[in-house]
Amino acid sequence: MLLVGICLLALLLVNAFVARPFSVPSGSMEETLRPGDRLVANQLAYAFGGHPQRGDVVVFDGTGSFLPGSGGPTGFWDGLSSLGRDLGLAPAGNTVYVKRVIGVGGDRVTSTGPGGPITVNGVPIDESSYLAPGDQPSSVAFDVVVPTGKLWVMGDHRSASRDSRDHLGEPGGGFVPESRVIGRADWVVYPFSRLTGLDRPAAFAATAGTGGHGEQG
């Protein structure tokens, strides 16, 4: 029983602080991620002063950015449920999203709408390697500067993704605080036929040296 207890404690600690499993809830990241895919979020990816990078796929809590702010758990059962989610023992809930980072703090991200590419600090991004077949980079025009400590995120299935673009006119402007990022999605682990690593697309290398915190670890 002691050995079982130690193993269980080790698993809980890994889920809580190192690698946390998630189930993809929708098709907003197709074809990179499909509904029902199980992925592992690396919770140490941005520890010790690191930052999300352009092109990373991140898991984050949308409370306060994509969803109205919340005062947090109000009772014993709410607190227990929150603890279960943190430990990976309960479903993540409907406040958790998976999107790709397009812009980081200090970046200017623009789109002219249908037919035009997304640009980051004036550099057009070739997104053909990961956008869903038939999708355009954006069907709506926008021009934003990402505040320090925040992110501009978009789904790979642009025509089926509610992302930063959909919250432009709301408080927060669609920007996700880095503090709300749970981890970087590094692996699809189930179904086994889709076992793969989620690498940062090479297209974002063209933005190196253009500003923002994109050159930080």
N, C-alpha and C positions, 0 to 999 in steps of 0.2 A: 504493500500500500504506500509505503514511503517513496519507493521508486516511481510508482504511478503518479503520486503527487508532485514529485520533482519534475517529471516529464510534462505534466499538465501545466505547471507553473512556467516552465521554460517556453512552452508553446504560447501561452498567454502573453508572456513578455515579448516574444518575437512579433506576435500579432499587434501588440500595442505600440511598439517602438521601432521595429525594424522593417518587416515586410508584411503588409496587410492585404488580405484577399478582398476582391470586389467582383460583383457580377455586373456586366454592362447592361443597363436598363432599356436602352433604345437604339435606334438605327442612326443616330446623329453623327456617329464616327465611322460609318461604313465607307469604304470597304476595309479600312484599317482594323476596326473592331465591329463585331456583329452582336446583335441582341443575344444575351445569354452567355457570351464569352466570359470566362473567368480570368481575371488578370491579377497580377501582383503589383501593388504600389510600394515602391522603395521609399520608406519614410526617412531614410538617412541621406537621400540624394542631395538635399539642400541643407543638411545640418552643418553646424560649425562655420556659419557665415556664407554658405553657398546660396545661389539664386536659381530659380527656374530660367531656362534658356529658350531662346526662340526655336521653335520646332519641337520642343518637348511635349509629350502627352502627359497631362497632369490630372490627378483626381483631387477635387476640392469641394469644400462646403460652400454652397451658393447663398447661404443665409446672409442677408445684408447687402448682397450685390445682385444676384439673379432672383432672389426672394426677399420679401420684407424682413427686416431685422426681428430678432426674437430675444426675449429676456432670458432664455435658457430654461433648463428643467425647473419645474415649479413644485414638484412633489417627489416622494420616495420612489414611486414606480417610474416616473419620468427620468429621475437620476439613474435608476438601475438600468433602464433601457439605454440611456446614453452611454453608461459604462460598458454594457454589452456590445454596443456598436464600436466603441473604442478598442475593445479587445478582440473584435472580429467574430464574436459569438452570436451577434444578431445582424439582420440585414442593415445595410448602410442607411436606408430610409430615402425619402424623396427630396432631401436637400443636397444630396451628393451628385456631382456632375463629373463627366470625363470629357475634356476638350483639349485642343492643341493650342499651345502658346504661340501667338503670332507677333505680339509686341510686348516689350518689357519696359520698366520705368525709364522715361526719357525719350522713348521712341515716338516718332510720328508715323502713324499707320493710315494709309489712304486707299480709297477705291473710287473709281469713276463710274462704277456700276456695271451693268451687263457688257460683256466684251472686253473689259479691261482687267489687268492683273492687280493683285494686292501689292502695294509698295510699302517698304519699311525704310524710313529715312531716305526716300527717293529711289531706292533700289527695288526694281520689280522682282517678285518672287515667282519662280517656276514651280507651281504646285502640282504639276501633272502626275508626279509619282505617287501622290496619296489622295488626291480628290476623287470622290465617287464618280464613276463613269457618267458622262453627260452633264456634270455640274459645272457651273461657272464659279470663278473665285468669289464673286458676290453679285447678287441681283440688285443691291442697293448701294448708293454712293455714300461715302462717309470720309471724314478727315478729322482724326483725333490725335492728341498728344497724350501718351500714357503717363499718369502721375507717378512720381517716385514711390516705390514699394507696392506697385500694383501691376496687373497684367491685362492684356487684351487677348481674349481667347475665342476660338472659332471651332466648329465641328468640321470634320472632313467631308461629310455629306451636307454641303452647304444649303441645298434646297430643302433639307429636312432637319435643320439644326436651329434651335433657339439658343443663340449665343450672345456675345457682347453687342452685336449689332441690334438685337431686339430690345436692348435696355438703354439705348442712347439718350432718350428723353427722360429717364427716370433718375432719382437720386443715386449718385454713384456713377452714372454715365456708362454702366456696363463693365466697368473695370473691377477685376477680382483682386482683393488684397492678397499679397503673398502669404500673409499670416493664416489665410484660410486654406492654403494648399496642404493636403494631407500627404501627398507623395507623388513621385514620378512613376507613371505606368511603364514598367520595364519589360514585363513578360505577359504573354497570353499563355496560360497553363492548361486550359480546358475549353472545348474538347481537345483531346490529344492530337487530333488531325490538324489542329490549328496552332499547335505549340510553336511559338516564335518569340524572338526578342523585338522590342519596339525601339529601333534606333532613331536618332535625330536625322531628319532628311538632309541630304547634302546641299539642297537648294539654299538653306539658310546660311551657308558659309559665305555667300556673296554679301551678307550684311555685316561681316566682321569689320570692326574699326569704324563703323558709321555712327556710334554714339550709344546712349543708353547704358545699361549695365550688362549688355550682351557679351562683353569680353571677360566678365568675372566668372568665377567657378560656381 
